[in-house]
Amino acid sequence: MDQKSTISNDSSFVEPQLTDVRSCWPKVKKGVESILKENPILTFIAEDVYSECVNERAFLFTSDKGFLVLTEEVDTITKDKTLLIWIAYTYEKGAGNWLDHVEWFNTLAISANCKFIEARSRVSEMREYAVANGWEIDTIVYRRHVNE
């Protein structure tokens, strides 16, 4: 995934940089483990994130405010590509909202030939904010364990 210089409407925006996960793994691992602790429904472990980044199936972007792990998904029918915001983490809770930087994501998506940008979250408060800022709800997933 190529990174190009982008702009943001937020003058305090610090553009995340494409980063080799090996150069900052302890800090990233701590953030991923925090996300996993708060979201026990997630099925991956921190080392899966490391592996995906090292094998270039996911891409780590870092800044002094936090980090993002992005992936690309391809629709099996239409072949349309989607830039997926897999993980978004800020070092200070409430210190930044990645939704405010859609121009940056849009530039990345264009450079990766993606037709869509997607994010998934269990944070219910995000819904109203996202919809008010141009995001659409595509799918709501309901899951239930099979009783054996």
N, C-alpha and C positions, 0 to 999 in steps of 0.2 A: 504494500500500500504506500503510494507516494504521498508525501506531505508537501503542501504548497503554502506559502504565506497567505494568511487570510485576515479578515477584519472582523470586528465585533462592535456592536453598538455600545458596549460597556467599556468605558475608558480604563477601568481597573482590570480588564480581562488580561490574563497572562496566557498566551497561546501555548497549549500543551505540545510537547516535543515527542516525536517518535523515539522510543527508548528501548534499548536491549534489556530485557527483563533480568538478565544475569548481572547487570550493573547495579541493580537496586532491589534485588529479590527480598532481602529481609524486611524492608519497609513495605513493599507491595504485599508480601505474604501476611504481614500483620493486618493490613487493611482488608485483604480477602478473608482472613480468618474472622475478623470482626463482622463482616457481612454475613458469613456463614453462620456465626453464632446467633445473629439477629434473625436469620431466615433459615431455620432448620429444614424447611421443605426443599431447599436447593440440593441437587444430587451430586454436584461436583465437589472436589476437595481442592485446597489451595494448589497442590502440586499439579492438578489438571490445568490450571491457569498457566502455570510455568511451562508445562509441556506444549500447550497450544501456542504460546508466544514464541518459544524457542523453535518450534517447527513451522512458524509463520502461517499458522491457521487462525491466529488472533494477533492483534497488534496493540502494544502498550504505549500509551501516551501519558507523559507525566508533566507536572508543573509544581511549583511550590505550594499550590493549593490542594493538590490531590492527584489522582490518576484515573484513567479510563482504559478499559480493554474493549476493543472493537473487533467485530468479526464480520464476515460477509456471508449471506445466505442466498441461495438460488432457488427460485420457485421451480419445482419439478415440471410444471405444466407450461408456464409462460416463458421460463428461463430468465425472468426479471431478477436482477440482483438487488438485495437490500443490505444497507449498512446497518448492522445491529450494534447498539450500545449494550454490550453484554454486562459490563461492570462499570459503575461510576462511584468513586469514593473521594470524599473530601476529608482532609486531616482534622478540620474543625467542623463539627456538626452545624449545619445551617450556614456555613461560611460561603457557600457558593451553590448555584444551581445551574447544572449543565444545560437545562432547557433555555436559559437566557442566551445561549451562544449558537443558535441554530445556523447562523451564517457560516461559522467554522465547520460544523458538521456537513452542511450543504456543499461546501468546497471540497471536503474529503470525499463525499459521495460522488460528486461529479468526476473527480480524478480517478475514482475506482469504477466508473461506469455503472453506478448504482442508480436505480429508479426510485428507491424509497429509503427513508431513514426510519429505524424502528427502535423502540426501547420497551422494556418489560419491567414492571415493578409491582410489588405488593403494597406499596405505600399509597393508601387511599387518598391522602391529601394531594397527591400529585395529579390525580385525574382532573380536577377542576382547573388547576393551574395550566396543565398541558393543553386541554381543550380550549381554554381562553387564549392561548398563545399559538393557535394554528395547527395543533396536533389533532388527529382523529383517532377515535377508538376503533380498532380494527376487529379485535376478537377478545372476548372474555372467556377464560378457560375455567371450567369447573372440574374438579378432580375428586374422586372418591376411591378409597382402598377397596379391593375386592375381599369380601368376607370368605374365609376358607373354612 
